[in-house]
Amino acid sequence: MRLWFSPASEVPIYRQLATQVQLAILSGDLKPGERLPSTRELARRFSIHPNTVSAGYRQLVRDGWVWPSTGWLQRSHTNCPKPAATQAVAHALRKSPTGSPFW
């Protein structure tokens, strides 16, 4: 799973994280049962505050995209919600020449 963040964006970093994880799930880059990177690992890799990563992960849990596992581990959910907006994104990804949200 590839991630990138735009600090200059009007969208908060935690929302950027949540959206990118949702796209990775919808595109199949993040398989059911696959672990997400730890909060500390993401914070260190992207030089963002651990609380920001935690906020993004909490949003994903609240929305039903991932669930907490033992300790800090998160895993992608097998029955992800698919509201209308995410269905449109999933459809666009299926039509993407690369099959990736990064085209």
C-alpha positions, 0 to 999 in steps of 0.5 A: 500500500502506497501512501502520500500526504499533502500538508498544503491541502485543505483536507486534514492529514488524518482524513487523507490517511483514511481516504487512502486506506479506503481506496487501498481496500476498494482497489484490492491493494489491501486484502482482508485480514492484512495488517495496516502499518503501526501508528508509530511506523507511519508517523516516523515514515511520513514525519507526522504526529502519531496522534494524527495517524491515530485519528485517521485509524479511529475514523476508519474503525468508526466507519467500519473499514478496519477493526482493532486487533491485538495491541496496535494492529489493525486489519482490513475488514472483509465486509467494508461499507460501500456508500454511493461515493465509494462505489463510484470510486471503486467503479473508477478503479476497476476502469483504471488502466493500472488498477491503482488509485495512483494513475 
